[in-house]
């Protein structure tokens, strides 16, 4: 894995203010199917959103979170696939420039609690995004980071990992979650 120009999140004083844990939408909430819009300017509001999303992701706990999952239609993703949760990365307006290879692995999602299944993804991706400073950077990712990037960027396009599963599995999952979270899906 190569990281180019990724901002050092933990050292950024801008995001060490009070943070908030945001409610996460649960599938089959139709709001998860909406498309996020590009961020025009990385300003204080976006940095605040990133900080709150990071707090929400760590508290869940999860390794990635897209703004769509917290009902914000902006192209913002946070990811930390490190074991000690010390490498938070923010991807604003992320775009997959190249994808190659194939790998199948088990995925889960904070918006689809308790469900894990295998999804076929590209093995390596090159992604361009803006960092918290508003500057563009590129990442060449493989392994868990590559999978996580593809999963989160899907969210920004209104797509969930369960959309890759068979129709029968999708219906079972939908029914099960709708029963468990009736208030959230009414
Ligand atoms: Zn997810």
Backbone and ligand atoms as CSV (ligand in chain L), in Angstrom:
chain,resi,resn,atom,element,x,y,z
A,1,UNK,N,N,0.832,-1.203,0.000
A,1,UNK,CA,C,0.000,0.000,0.000
A,1,UNK,C,C,0.867,1.253,0.000
A,2,UNK,N,N,0.436,2.227,-0.729
A,2,UNK,CA,C,1.166,3.492,-0.777
A,2,UNK,C,C,0.221,4.631,-0.432
A,3,UNK,N,N,0.669,5.484,0.411
A,3,UNK,CA,C,-0.136,6.643,0.769
A,3,UNK,C,C,0.615,7.890,0.357
A,4,UNK,N,N,-0.025,8.686,-0.464
A,4,UNK,CA,C,0.627,9.902,-0.946
A,4,UNK,C,C,-0.134,11.122,-0.446
A,5,UNK,N,N,0.534,11.916,0.350
A,5,UNK,CA,C,-0.044,13.210,0.743
A,5,UNK,C,C,-1.274,13.124,1.629
A,6,UNK,N,N,-1.464,11.990,2.284
A,6,UNK,CA,C,-2.626,11.885,3.164
A,6,UNK,C,C,-2.389,12.713,4.421
A,7,UNK,N,N,-3.339,13.575,4.759
A,7,UNK,CA,C,-3.114,14.422,5.935
A,7,UNK,C,C,-3.025,13.603,7.229
A,8,UNK,N,N,-2.188,14.098,8.112
A,8,UNK,CA,C,-2.053,13.423,9.402
A,8,UNK,C,C,-3.186,13.881,10.310
A,9,UNK,N,N,-4.213,13.079,10.332
A,9,UNK,CA,C,-5.464,13.462,10.967
A,9,UNK,C,C,-5.295,13.770,12.450
A,10,UNK,N,N,-4.574,12.892,13.150
A,10,UNK,CA,C,-4.487,13.005,14.609
A,10,UNK,C,C,-3.807,14.297,15.045
A,11,UNK,N,N,-2.963,14.843,14.161
A,11,UNK,CA,C,-2.216,16.034,14.543
A,11,UNK,C,C,-2.905,17.322,14.108
A,12,UNK,N,N,-4.046,17.199,13.508
A,12,UNK,CA,C,-4.721,18.389,13.010
A,12,UNK,C,C,-5.542,19.040,14.123
A,13,UNK,N,N,-5.105,20.229,14.615
A,13,UNK,CA,C,-5.803,20.858,15.740
A,13,UNK,C,C,-7.228,21.261,15.390
A,14,UNK,N,N,-7.500,21.420,14.083
A,14,UNK,CA,C,-8.837,21.846,13.668
A,14,UNK,C,C,-9.917,20.852,14.057
A,15,UNK,N,N,-9.510,19.584,14.191
A,15,UNK,CA,C,-10.545,18.576,14.398
A,15,UNK,C,C,-10.503,17.997,15.811
A,16,UNK,N,N,-9.815,18.710,16.691
A,16,UNK,CA,C,-9.770,18.188,18.054
A,16,UNK,C,C,-10.760,18.905,18.973
A,17,UNK,N,N,-11.746,19.540,18.355
A,17,UNK,CA,C,-12.791,20.162,19.152
A,17,UNK,C,C,-13.773,19.080,19.589
A,18,UNK,N,N,-14.794,19.491,20.307
A,18,UNK,CA,C,-15.790,18.534,20.773
A,18,UNK,C,C,-16.446,17.841,19.577
A,19,UNK,N,N,-16.545,16.531,19.654
A,19,UNK,CA,C,-17.121,15.784,18.545
A,19,UNK,C,C,-18.442,15.164,18.976
A,20,UNK,N,N,-19.205,14.734,17.979
A,20,UNK,CA,C,-20.522,14.185,18.272
A,20,UNK,C,C,-20.694,12.846,17.571
A,21,UNK,N,N,-21.396,11.940,18.249
A,21,UNK,CA,C,-21.729,10.660,17.620
A,21,UNK,C,C,-23.058,10.824,16.897
A,22,UNK,N,N,-23.044,10.522,15.598
A,22,UNK,CA,C,-24.226,10.722,14.763
A,22,UNK,C,C,-25.010,9.417,14.632
A,23,UNK,N,N,-26.335,9.512,14.509
A,23,UNK,CA,C,-27.116,8.288,14.288
A,23,UNK,C,C,-26.839,7.711,12.898
A,24,UNK,N,N,-26.712,6.381,12.844
A,24,UNK,CA,C,-26.414,5.695,11.574
A,24,UNK,C,C,-27.708,5.110,11.004
A,25,UNK,N,N,-27.982,5.397,9.743
A,25,UNK,CA,C,-29.172,4.844,9.080
A,25,UNK,C,C,-29.011,3.337,8.911
A,26,UNK,N,N,-30.113,2.630,9.098
A,26,UNK,CA,C,-30.088,1.169,9.009
A,26,UNK,C,C,-30.899,0.703,7.797
A,27,UNK,N,N,-30.297,-0.176,6.994
A,27,UNK,CA,C,-30.967,-0.827,5.873
A,27,UNK,C,C,-32.217,-1.558,6.379
A,28,UNK,N,N,-33.384,-1.492,5.713
A,28,UNK,CA,C,-33.608,-0.930,4.371
A,28,UNK,C,C,-34.109,0.523,4.340
A,29,UNK,N,N,-33.541,1.401,5.117
A,29,UNK,CA,C,-33.905,2.813,5.052
A,29,UNK,C,C,-33.626,3.341,3.637
A,30,UNK,N,N,-34.643,3.888,2.963
A,30,UNK,CA,C,-34.437,4.332,1.571
A,30,UNK,C,C,-33.436,5.475,1.429
A,31,UNK,N,N,-33.159,6.182,2.526
A,31,UNK,CA,C,-32.193,7.280,2.453
A,31,UNK,C,C,-30.777,6.792,2.136
A,32,UNK,N,N,-30.537,5.475,2.410
A,32,UNK,CA,C,-29.220,4.912,2.094
A,32,UNK,C,C,-29.011,4.746,0.592
A,33,UNK,N,N,-30.090,4.878,-0.176
A,33,UNK,CA,C,-29.981,4.690,-1.630
A,33,UNK,C,C,-29.761,5.997,-2.381
A,34,UNK,N,N,-29.634,7.096,-1.640
A,34,UNK,CA,C,-29.473,8.375,-2.323
A,34,UNK,C,C,-28.006,8.634,-2.688
A,35,UNK,N,N,-27.835,9.467,-3.719
A,35,UNK,CA,C,-26.492,9.804,-4.187
A,35,UNK,C,C,-25.965,11.006,-3.433
A,36,UNK,N,N,-24.725,10.911,-2.977
A,36,UNK,CA,C,-24.091,12.046,-2.307
A,36,UNK,C,C,-23.554,13.024,-3.346
A,37,UNK,N,N,-23.563,14.295,-2.995
A,37,UNK,CA,C,-23.082,15.339,-3.910
A,37,UNK,C,C,-21.610,15.687,-3.603
A,38,UNK,N,N,-20.882,16.108,-4.637
A,38,UNK,CA,C,-19.482,16.494,-4.399
A,38,UNK,C,C,-19.393,17.685,-3.451
A,39,UNK,N,N,-18.321,17.737,-2.687
A,39,UNK,CA,C,-18.051,18.862,-1.801
A,39,UNK,C,C,-17.383,19.964,-2.627
A,40,UNK,N,N,-17.981,21.168,-2.620
A,40,UNK,CA,C,-17.438,22.268,-3.420
A,40,UNK,C,C,-16.204,22.866,-2.747
A,41,UNK,N,N,-16.258,22.965,-1.443
A,41,UNK,CA,C,-15.130,23.551,-0.716
A,41,UNK,C,C,-14.932,22.845,0.617
A,42,UNK,N,N,-13.700,22.473,0.903
A,42,UNK,CA,C,-13.409,21.822,2.181
A,42,UNK,C,C,-13.261,22.921,3.229
A,43,UNK,N,N,-14.357,23.175,3.916
A,43,UNK,CA,C,-14.364,24.263,4.899
A,43,UNK,C,C,-14.530,23.706,6.316
A,44,UNK,N,N,-14.771,24.607,7.235
A,44,UNK,CA,C,-14.920,24.235,8.641
A,44,UNK,C,C,-16.056,23.223,8.843
A,45,UNK,N,N,-17.147,23.426,8.099
A,45,UNK,CA,C,-18.300,22.526,8.215
A,45,UNK,C,C,-17.950,21.108,7.799
A,46,UNK,N,N,-17.157,20.970,6.746
A,46,UNK,CA,C,-16.755,19.640,6.274
A,46,UNK,C,C,-15.784,18.998,7.262
A,47,UNK,N,N,-14.860,19.810,7.805
A,47,UNK,CA,C,-13.913,19.263,8.790
A,47,UNK,C,C,-14.651,18.812,10.046
A,48,UNK,N,N,-15.677,19.530,10.402
A,48,UNK,CA,C,-16.512,19.158,11.547
A,48,UNK,C,C,-17.246,17.838,11.267
A,49,UNK,N,N,-17.778,17.740,10.028
A,49,UNK,CA,C,-18.466,16.510,9.627
A,49,UNK,C,C,-17.513,15.316,9.701
A,50,UNK,N,N,-16.285,15.506,9.204
A,50,UNK,CA,C,-15.282,14.430,9.232
A,50,UNK,C,C,-14.998,14.011,10.674
A,51,UNK,N,N,-14.854,14.996,11.556
A,51,UNK,CA,C,-14.570,14.698,12.966
A,51,UNK,C,C,-15.721,13.914,13.600
A,52,UNK,N,N,-16.938,14.327,13.325
A,52,UNK,CA,C,-18.107,13.636,13.881
A,52,UNK,C,C,-18.241,12.231,13.292
A,53,UNK,N,N,-17.967,12.105,11.991
A,53,UNK,CA,C,-18.041,10.781,11.357
A,53,UNK,C,C,-16.980,9.838,11.930
A,54,UNK,N,N,-15.793,10.389,12.200
A,54,UNK,CA,C,-14.724,9.574,12.785
A,54,UNK,C,C,-15.140,9.086,14.172
A,55,UNK,N,N,-15.656,10.001,14.965
A,55,UNK,CA,C,-16.124,9.650,16.311
A,55,UNK,C,C,-17.194,8.547,16.236
A,56,UNK,N,N,-18.108,8.708,15.295
A,56,UNK,CA,C,-19.205,7.759,15.115
A,56,UNK,C,C,-18.666,6.383,14.689
A,57,UNK,N,N,-17.703,6.393,13.757
A,57,UNK,CA,C,-17.119,5.144,13.268
A,57,UNK,C,C,-16.388,4.405,14.388
A,58,UNK,N,N,-15.567,5.138,15.165
A,58,UNK,CA,C,-14.806,4.492,16.244
A,58,UNK,C,C,-15.734,3.950,17.331
A,59,UNK,N,N,-16.806,4.690,17.600
A,59,UNK,CA,C,-17.721,4.277,18.675
A,59,UNK,C,C,-18.512,3.033,18.288
A,60,UNK,N,N,-18.731,2.845,16.982
A,60,UNK,CA,C,-19.660,1.795,16.530
A,60,UNK,C,C,-19.326,0.373,16.993
A,61,UNK,N,N,-18.126,-0.227,16.844
A,61,UNK,CA,C,-16.975,0.291,16.109
A,61,UNK,C,C,-16.965,-0.225,14.672
A,62,UNK,N,N,-16.364,0.560,13.789
A,62,UNK,CA,C,-16.234,0.147,12.404
A,62,UNK,C,C,-14.910,0.594,11.829
A,63,UNK,N,N,-14.616,0.162,10.596
A,63,UNK,CA,C,-13.354,0.550,9.957
A,63,UNK,C,C,-13.576,1.590,8.863
A,64,UNK,N,N,-14.847,1.874,8.563
A,64,UNK,CA,C,-15.121,2.880,7.539
A,64,UNK,C,C,-16.546,3.391,7.674
A,65,UNK,N,N,-16.752,4.637,7.253
A,65,UNK,CA,C,-18.089,5.223,7.308
A,65,UNK,C,C,-18.224,6.259,6.185
A,66,UNK,N,N,-19.360,6.218,5.497
A,66,UNK,CA,C,-19.642,7.197,4.441
A,66,UNK,C,C,-20.716,8.162,4.939
A,67,UNK,N,N,-20.654,9.406,4.466
A,67,UNK,CA,C,-21.580,10.437,4.948
A,67,UNK,C,C,-23.041,10.050,4.710
A,68,UNK,N,N,-23.299,9.332,3.620
A,68,UNK,CA,C,-24.665,8.873,3.326
A,68,UNK,C,C,-25.253,8.091,4.508
A,69,UNK,N,N,-24.385,7.358,5.211
A,69,UNK,CA,C,-24.862,6.526,6.323
A,69,UNK,C,C,-25.324,7.343,7.517
A,70,UNK,N,N,-24.870,8.590,7.610
A,70,UNK,CA,C,-25.328,9.462,8.695
A,70,UNK,C,C,-26.243,10.552,8.137
A,71,UNK,N,N,-26.853,10.243,6.986
A,71,UNK,CA,C,-27.888,11.092,6.401
A,71,UNK,C,C,-27.367,12.446,5.945
A,72,UNK,N,N,-26.125,12.476,5.514
A,72,UNK,CA,C,-25.550,13.701,4.956
A,72,UNK,C,C,-25.148,13.385,3.516
A,73,UNK,N,N,-25.741,14.093,2.562
A,73,UNK,CA,C,-25.497,13.751,1.159
A,73,UNK,C,C,-24.300,14.497,0.585
A,74,UNK,N,N,-23.154,14.264,1.196
A,74,UNK,CA,C,-21.895,14.842,0.730
A,74,UNK,C,C,-20.909,13.704,0.494
A,75,UNK,N,N,-20.045,13.883,-0.497
A,75,UNK,CA,C,-19.093,12.820,-0.815
A,75,UNK,C,C,-17.917,12.851,0.158
A,76,UNK,N,N,-18.170,12.299,1.326
A,76,UNK,CA,C,-17.162,12.271,2.386
A,76,UNK,C,C,-17.104,10.869,2.985
A,77,UNK,N,N,-15.876,10.349,3.121
A,77,UNK,CA,C,-15.667,9.011,3.671
A,77,UNK,C,C,-14.557,9.088,4.719
A,78,UNK,N,N,-14.717,8.366,5.821
A,78,UNK,CA,C,-13.606,8.192,6.767
A,78,UNK,C,C,-13.300,6.704,6.869
A,79,UNK,N,N,-12.009,6.406,6.992
A,79,UNK,CA,C,-11.560,5.012,7.054
A,79,UNK,C,C,-10.402,4.921,8.034
A,80,UNK,N,N,-10.388,3.854,8.835
A,80,UNK,CA,C,-9.201,3.506,9.613
A,80,UNK,C,C,-9.131,1.987,9.701
A,81,UNK,N,N,-8.244,1.405,8.904
A,81,UNK,CA,C,-8.126,-0.054,8.894
A,81,UNK,C,C,-6.947,-0.526,9.753
A,82,UNK,N,N,-6.312,0.415,10.477
A,82,UNK,CA,C,-5.174,0.012,11.312
A,82,UNK,C,C,-5.669,-0.741,12.547
A,83,UNK,N,N,-4.795,-1.619,13.060
A,83,UNK,CA,C,-5.205,-2.430,14.209
A,83,UNK,C,C,-5.397,-1.607,15.469
A,84,UNK,N,N,-4.526,-0.619,15.657
A,84,UNK,CA,C,-4.622,0.170,16.890
A,84,UNK,C,C,-5.441,1.457,16.699
A,85,UNK,N,N,-6.130,1.539,15.558
A,85,UNK,CA,C,-7.023,2.685,15.293
A,85,UNK,C,C,-6.283,4.017,15.393
A,86,UNK,N,N,-5.114,4.039,14.789
A,86,UNK,CA,C,-4.295,5.252,14.869
A,86,UNK,C,C,-4.124,5.919,13.506
A,87,UNK,N,N,-4.740,5.361,12.465
A,87,UNK,CA,C,-4.505,5.894,11.121
A,87,UNK,C,C,-5.807,6.293,10.432
A,88,UNK,N,N,-6.416,7.296,10.990
A,88,UNK,CA,C,-7.657,7.794,10.405
A,88,UNK,C,C,-7.357,8.517,9.097
A,89,UNK,N,N,-8.145,8.211,8.071
A,89,UNK,CA,C,-7.989,8.886,6.794
A,89,UNK,C,C,-9.331,9.427,6.346
A,90,UNK,N,N,-9.315,10.652,5.844
A,90,UNK,CA,C,-10.531,11.255,5.302
A,90,UNK,C,C,-10.389,11.346,3.790
A,91,UNK,N,N,-11.421,10.957,3.079
A,91,UNK,CA,C,-11.447,11.026,1.620
A,91,UNK,C,C,-12.653,11.865,1.206
A,92,UNK,N,N,-12.386,13.026,0.651
A,92,UNK,CA,C,-13.457,13.928,0.224
A,92,UNK,C,C,-13.522,13.897,-1.302
A,93,UNK,N,N,-14.705,13.721,-1.848
A,93,UNK,CA,C,-14.910,13.529,-3.299
A,93,UNK,C,C,-14.044,12.394,-3.852
A,94,UNK,N,N,-14.032,11.224,-3.212
A,94,UNK,CA,C,-13.149,10.145,-3.681
A,94,UNK,C,C,-13.613,9.573,-5.017
A,95,UNK,N,N,-12.635,9.285,-5.870
A,95,UNK,CA,C,-12.920,8.703,-7.187
A,95,UNK,C,C,-11.959,7.558,-7.422
A,96,UNK,N,N,-12.476,6.447,-7.908
A,96,UNK,CA,C,-11.606,5.328,-8.275
A,96,UNK,C,C,-11.077,5.581,-9.688
A,97,UNK,N,N,-9.770,5.744,-9.804
A,97,UNK,CA,C,-9.158,6.024,-11.104
A,97,UNK,C,C,-8.811,4.737,-11.831
A,98,UNK,N,N,-8.365,3.733,-11.065
A,98,UNK,CA,C,-7.991,2.446,-11.652
A,98,UNK,C,C,-8.353,1.353,-10.678
A,99,UNK,N,N,-8.751,0.216,-11.237
A,99,UNK,CA,C,-9.034,-0.960,-10.408
A,99,UNK,C,C,-8.506,-2.168,-11.149
A,100,UNK,N,N,-7.834,-3.062,-10.417
A,100,UNK,CA,C,-7.354,-4.274,-11.099
A,100,UNK,C,C,-7.362,-5.469,-10.152
A,101,UNK,N,N,-7.421,-6.657,-10.750
A,101,UNK,CA,C,-7.429,-7.897,-9.986
A,101,UNK,C,C,-8.793,-8.155,-9.366
A,102,UNK,N,N,-8.898,-9.299,-8.742
A,102,UNK,CA,C,-10.146,-9.659,-8.064
A,102,UNK,C,C,-9.818,-10.275,-6.720
A,103,UNK,N,N,-10.638,-9.983,-5.713
A,103,UNK,CA,C,-10.496,-10.701,-4.451
A,103,UNK,C,C,-11.868,-10.796,-3.807
A,104,UNK,N,N,-12.093,-11.944,-3.169
A,104,UNK,CA,C,-13.379,-12.139,-2.511
A,104,UNK,C,C,-13.137,-12.198,-1.013
A,105,UNK,N,N,-13.898,-11.415,-0.266
A,105,UNK,CA,C,-13.729,-11.428,1.180
A,105,UNK,C,C,-15.043,-11.108,1.872
A,106,UNK,N,N,-15.092,-11.456,3.167
A,106,UNK,CA,C,-16.310,-11.224,3.926
A,106,UNK,C,C,-16.413,-9.747,4.316
A,107,UNK,N,N,-17.583,-9.183,4.097
A,107,UNK,CA,C,-17.811,-7.789,4.458
A,107,UNK,C,C,-18.996,-7.662,5.404
A,108,UNK,N,N,-18.948,-6.609,6.177
A,108,UNK,CA,C,-20.074,-6.236,7.015
A,108,UNK,C,C,-20.261,-4.740,6.860
A,109,UNK,N,N,-21.314,-4.201,7.467
A,109,UNK,CA,C,-21.595,-2.779,7.287
A,109,UNK,C,C,-22.348,-2.261,8.501
A,110,UNK,N,N,-21.977,-1.068,8.966
A,110,UNK,CA,C,-22.655,-0.493,10.130
A,110,UNK,C,C,-24.132,-0.230,9.846
A,111,UNK,N,N,-24.501,-0.111,8.576
A,111,UNK,CA,C,-25.904,0.094,8.210
A,111,UNK,C,C,-26.648,-1.215,7.981
A,112,UNK,N,N,-25.922,-2.326,8.055
A,112,UNK,CA,C,-26.551,-3.644,7.878
A,112,UNK,C,C,-26.077,-4.528,9.039
A,113,UNK,N,N,-26.480,-4.179,10.279
A,113,UNK,CA,C,-25.900,-4.818,11.460
A,113,UNK,C,C,-26.157,-6.327,11.511
A,114,UNK,N,N,-25.114,-7.051,11.907
A,114,UNK,CA,C,-25.241,-8.491,12.122
A,114,UNK,C,C,-25.171,-9.318,10.864
A,115,UNK,N,N,-24.958,-8.696,9.712
A,115,UNK,CA,C,-24.917,-9.438,8.447
A,115,UNK,C,C,-23.503,-9.375,7.873
A,116,UNK,N,N,-22.977,-10.556,7.544
A,116,UNK,CA,C,-21.645,-10.643,6.930
A,116,UNK,C,C,-21.733,-11.598,5.756
A,117,UNK,N,N,-21.155,-11.211,4.626
A,117,UNK,CA,C,-21.170,-12.118,3.483
A,117,UNK,C,C,-20.031,-11.766,2.535
A,118,UNK,N,N,-19.739,-12.715,1.636
A,118,UNK,CA,C,-18.623,-12.527,0.718
A,118,UNK,C,C,-19.013,-11.653,-0.465
A,119,UNK,N,N,-18.103,-10.745,-0.802
A,119,UNK,CA,C,-18.302,-9.864,-1.949
A,119,UNK,C,C,-17.028,-9.898,-2.795
A,120,UNK,N,N,-17.227,-9.929,-4.110
A,120,UNK,CA,C,-16.100,-9.896,-5.029
A,120,UNK,C,C,-15.749,-8.441,-5.334
A,121,UNK,N,N,-14.508,-8.076,-5.076
A,121,UNK,CA,C,-14.044,-6.700,-5.295
A,121,UNK,C,C,-12.771,-6.715,-6.125
A,122,UNK,N,N,-12.383,-5.523,-6.585
A,122,UNK,CA,C,-11.066,-5.388,-7.191
A,122,UNK,C,C,-10.015,-5.555,-6.092
A,123,UNK,N,N,-8.876,-6.139,-6.466
A,123,UNK,CA,C,-7.822,-6.394,-5.483
A,123,UNK,C,C,-7.036,-5.119,-5.154
A,124,UNK,N,N,-6.855,-4.299,-6.192
A,124,UNK,CA,C,-6.098,-3.054,-6.009
A,124,UNK,C,C,-6.864,-1.902,-6.651
A,125,UNK,N,N,-6.836,-0.763,-5.997
A,125,UNK,CA,C,-7.464,0.424,-6.583
A,125,UNK,C,C,-6.547,1.632,-6.411
A,126,UNK,N,N,-6.663,2.546,-7.360
A,126,UNK,CA,C,-6.008,3.846,-7.215
A,126,UNK,C,C,-7.132,4.862,-7.079
A,127,UNK,N,N,-7.083,5.619,-6.001
A,127,UNK,CA,C,-8.170,6.555,-5.670
A,127,UNK,C,C,-7.612,7.962,-5.560
A,128,UNK,N,N,-8.344,8.901,-6.121
A,128,UNK,CA,C,-8.006,10.317,-5.946
A,128,UNK,C,C,-9.082,10.952,-5.077
A,129,UNK,N,N,-8.667,11.805,-4.176
A,129,UNK,CA,C,-9.625,12.481,-3.290
A,129,UNK,C,C,-9.025,13.796,-2.822
A,130,UNK,N,N,-9.817,14.566,-2.120
A,130,UNK,CA,C,-9.308,15.750,-1.438
A,130,UNK,C,C,-9.108,15.406,0.027
A,131,UNK,N,N,-8.071,15.987,0.619
A,131,UNK,CA,C,-7.840,15.812,2.049
A,131,UNK,C,C,-8.497,16.934,2.836
A,132,UNK,N,N,-8.283,16.919,4.144
A,132,UNK,CA,C,-8.889,17.927,5.019
A,132,UNK,C,C,-8.389,19.337,4.727
A,133,UNK,N,N,-7.223,19.421,4.074
A,133,UNK,CA,C,-6.681,20.732,3.711
A,133,UNK,C,C,-7.208,21.199,2.351
A,134,UNK,N,N,-8.064,20.388,1.727
A,134,UNK,CA,C,-8.623,20.767,0.443
A,134,UNK,C,C,-7.730,20.404,-0.740
A,135,UNK,N,N,-6.541,19.851,-0.438
A,135,UNK,CA,C,-5.599,19.482,-1.504
A,135,UNK,C,C,-5.901,18.074,-2.005
A,136,UNK,N,N,-5.730,17.896,-3.333
A,136,UNK,CA,C,-5.944,16.574,-3.922
A,136,UNK,C,C,-4.771,15.647,-3.590
A,137,UNK,N,N,-5.073,14.381,-3.364
A,137,UNK,CA,C,-4.026,13.376,-3.165
A,137,UNK,C,C,-4.487,12.075,-3.792
A,138,UNK,N,N,-3.538,11.188,-4.016
A,138,UNK,CA,C,-3.871,9.873,-4.570
A,138,UNK,C,C,-3.352,8.769,-3.670
A,139,UNK,N,N,-4.111,7.695,-3.620
A,139,UNK,CA,C,-3.741,6.536,-2.815
A,139,UNK,C,C,-3.770,5.309,-3.699
A,140,UNK,N,N,-2.711,4.505,-3.615
A,140,UNK,CA,C,-2.752,3.184,-4.244
A,140,UNK,C,C,-2.973,2.199,-3.122
A,141,UNK,N,N,-4.109,1.508,-3.164
A,141,UNK,CA,C,-4.476,0.661,-2.036
A,141,UNK,C,C,-4.666,-0.777,-2.474
A,142,UNK,N,N,-4.362,-1.680,-1.546
A,142,UNK,CA,C,-4.682,-3.086,-1.761
A,142,UNK,C,C,-5.146,-3.651,-0.422
A,143,UNK,N,N,-5.587,-4.903,-0.443
A,143,UNK,CA,C,-6.012,-5.528,0.803
A,143,UNK,C,C,-7.240,-4.840,1.390
A,144,UNK,N,N,-7.238,-4.765,2.717
A,144,UNK,CA,C,-8.410,-4.274,3.423
A,144,UNK,C,C,-8.754,-2.826,3.060
A,145,UNK,N,N,-7.731,-1.992,2.877
A,145,UNK,CA,C,-8.001,-0.593,2.524
A,145,UNK,C,C,-8.682,-0.497,1.155
A,146,UNK,N,N,-8.235,-1.327,0.211
A,146,UNK,CA,C,-8.844,-1.317,-1.133
A,146,UNK,C,C,-10.315,-1.728,-1.059
A,147,UNK,N,N,-10.590,-2.764,-0.283
A,147,UNK,CA,C,-11.968,-3.231,-0.130
A,147,UNK,C,C,-12.815,-2.166,0.545
A,148,UNK,N,N,-12.264,-1.580,1.599
A,148,UNK,CA,C,-12.984,-0.567,2.359
A,148,UNK,C,C,-13.299,0.651,1.480
A,149,UNK,N,N,-12.335,1.088,0.695
A,149,UNK,CA,C,-12.563,2.230,-0.205
A,149,UNK,C,C,-13.701,1.927,-1.182
A,150,UNK,N,N,-13.695,0.731,-1.761
A,150,UNK,CA,C,-14.746,0.381,-2.719
A,150,UNK,C,C,-16.111,0.331,-2.026
A,151,UNK,N,N,-16.143,-0.234,-0.821
A,151,UNK,CA,C,-17.384,-0.341,-0.046
A,151,UNK,C,C,-17.940,1.053,0.281
A,152,UNK,N,N,-17.062,1.948,0.741
A,152,UNK,CA,C,-17.527,3.285,1.159
A,152,UNK,C,C,-17.904,4.151,-0.044
A,153,UNK,N,N,-17.152,4.036,-1.132
A,153,UNK,CA,C,-17.470,4.825,-2.328
A,153,UNK,C,C,-18.802,4.350,-2.916
A,154,UNK,N,N,-19.078,3.048,-2.815
A,154,UNK,CA,C,-20.401,2.534,-3.191
A,154,UNK,C,C,-21.507,3.253,-2.409
A,155,UNK,N,N,-21.289,3.419,-1.092
A,155,UNK,CA,C,-22.289,4.100,-0.255
A,155,UNK,C,C,-22.641,5.478,-0.816
A,156,UNK,N,N,-21.613,6.193,-1.277
A,156,UNK,CA,C,-21.836,7.558,-1.787
A,156,UNK,C,C,-22.697,7.536,-3.042
A,157,UNK,N,N,-22.735,6.365,-3.699
A,157,UNK,CA,C,-23.572,6.215,-4.890
A,157,UNK,C,C,-24.888,5.495,-4.559
A,158,UNK,N,N,-25.170,5.354,-3.273
A,158,UNK,CA,C,-26.428,4.743,-2.865
A,158,UNK,C,C,-26.443,3.230,-2.931
A,159,UNK,N,N,-25.255,2.647,-2.911
A,159,UNK,CA,C,-25.165,1.184,-3.058
A,159,UNK,C,C,-24.620,0.528,-1.789
A,160,UNK,N,N,-25.231,-0.592,-1.406
A,160,UNK,CA,C,-24.793,-1.333,-0.223
A,160,UNK,C,C,-24.149,-2.651,-0.636
A,161,UNK,N,N,-23.331,-3.230,0.264
A,161,UNK,CA,C,-22.671,-4.493,-0.102
A,161,UNK,C,C,-23.676,-5.613,-0.326
A,162,UNK,N,N,-24.847,-5.530,0.321
A,162,UNK,CA,C,-25.850,-6.585,0.132
A,162,UNK,C,C,-26.430,-6.561,-1.290
A,163,UNK,N,N,-26.266,-5.429,-1.990
A,163,UNK,CA,C,-26.741,-5.360,-3.382
A,163,UNK,C,C,-25.990,-6.333,-4.296
A,164,UNK,N,N,-24.818,-6.804,-3.843
A,164,UNK,CA,C,-24.039,-7.767,-4.637
A,164,UNK,C,C,-24.488,-9.210,-4.391
A,165,UNK,N,N,-25.332,-9.415,-3.382
A,165,UNK,CA,C,-25.733,-10.780,-3.025
A,165,UNK,C,C,-26.925,-11.228,-3.869
A,166,UNK,N,N,-27.247,-12.511,-3.768
A,166,UNK,CA,C,-28.367,-13.058,-4.541
A,166,UNK,C,C,-29.678,-12.426,-4.074
A,167,UNK,N,N,-30.657,-12.455,-4.945
A,167,UNK,CA,C,-31.952,-11.868,-4.631
A,167,UNK,C,C,-32.571,-12.487,-3.376
A,168,UNK,N,N,-32.425,-13.799,-3.261
A,168,UNK,CA,C,-32.975,-14.503,-2.105
A,168,UNK,C,C,-32.333,-14.004,-0.804
A,169,UNK,N,N,-31.001,-13.903,-0.813
A,169,UNK,CA,C,-30.294,-13.419,0.383
A,169,UNK,C,C,-30.699,-11.979,0.694
A,170,UNK,N,N,-30.802,-11.164,-0.335
A,170,UNK,CA,C,-31.156,-9.752,-0.126
A,170,UNK,C,C,-32.528,-9.628,0.537
A,171,UNK,N,N,-33.454,-10.451,0.079
A,171,UNK,CA,C,-34.803,-10.375,0.642
A,171,UNK,C,C,-34.831,-10.843,2.092
A,172,UNK,N,N,-34.065,-11.895,2.387
A,172,UNK,CA,C,-33.985,-12.380,3.771
A,172,UNK,C,C,-33.423,-11.311,4.697
A,173,UNK,N,N,-32.373,-10.653,4.239
A,173,UNK,CA,C,-31.713,-9.618,5.052
A,173,UNK,C,C,-32.653,-8.433,5.274
A,174,UNK,N,N,-33.304,-8.022,4.205
A,174,UNK,CA,C,-34.238,-6.900,4.279
A,174,UNK,C,C,-35.360,-7.174,5.284
A,175,UNK,N,N,-35.932,-8.368,5.200
A,175,UNK,CA,C,-37.036,-8.749,6.090
A,175,UNK,C,C,-36.568,-8.783,7.538
A,176,UNK,N,N,-35.394,-9.391,7.755
A,176,UNK,CA,C,-34.853,-9.533,9.104
A,176,UNK,C,C,-34.590,-8.154,9.736
A,177,UNK,N,N,-33.954,-7.256,8.984
A,177,UNK,CA,C,-33.618,-5.949,9.536
A,177,UNK,C,C,-34.851,-5.057,9.702
A,178,UNK,N,N,-35.796,-5.174,8.775
A,178,UNK,CA,C,-37.022,-4.371,8.883
A,178,UNK,C,C,-37.780,-4.746,10.161
A,179,UNK,N,N,-37.687,-6.025,10.526
A,179,UNK,CA,C,-38.356,-6.502,11.741
A,179,UNK,C,C,-37.632,-6.005,12.982
A,180,UNK,N,N,-36.280,-5.997,12.922
A,180,UNK,CA,C,-35.485,-5.590,14.084
A,180,UNK,C,C,-35.499,-4.084,14.313
A,181,UNK,N,N,-35.677,-3.324,13.230
A,181,UNK,CA,C,-35.612,-1.853,13.340
A,181,UNK,C,C,-36.852,-1.188,12.755
A,182,UNK,N,N,-38.042,-1.532,13.267
A,182,UNK,CA,C,-39.267,-1.054,12.638
A,182,UNK,C,C,-39.401,0.467,12.622
A,183,UNK,N,N,-38.913,1.115,13.689
A,183,UNK,CA,C,-39.092,2.574,13.755
A,183,UNK,C,C,-38.219,3.285,12.728
A,184,UNK,N,N,-37.086,2.667,12.428
A,184,UNK,CA,C,-36.145,3.321,11.523
A,184,UNK,C,C,-36.544,3.131,10.072
A,185,UNK,N,N,-37.422,2.184,9.794
A,185,UNK,CA,C,-37.709,1.874,8.396
A,185,UNK,C,C,-39.153,2.192,8.045
A,186,UNK,N,N,-39.885,2.809,8.980
A,186,UNK,CA,C,-41.294,3.096,8.710
A,186,UNK,C,C,-41.439,4.105,7.567
L,1,ZN,ZN,ZN,-21.134,0.111,4.823
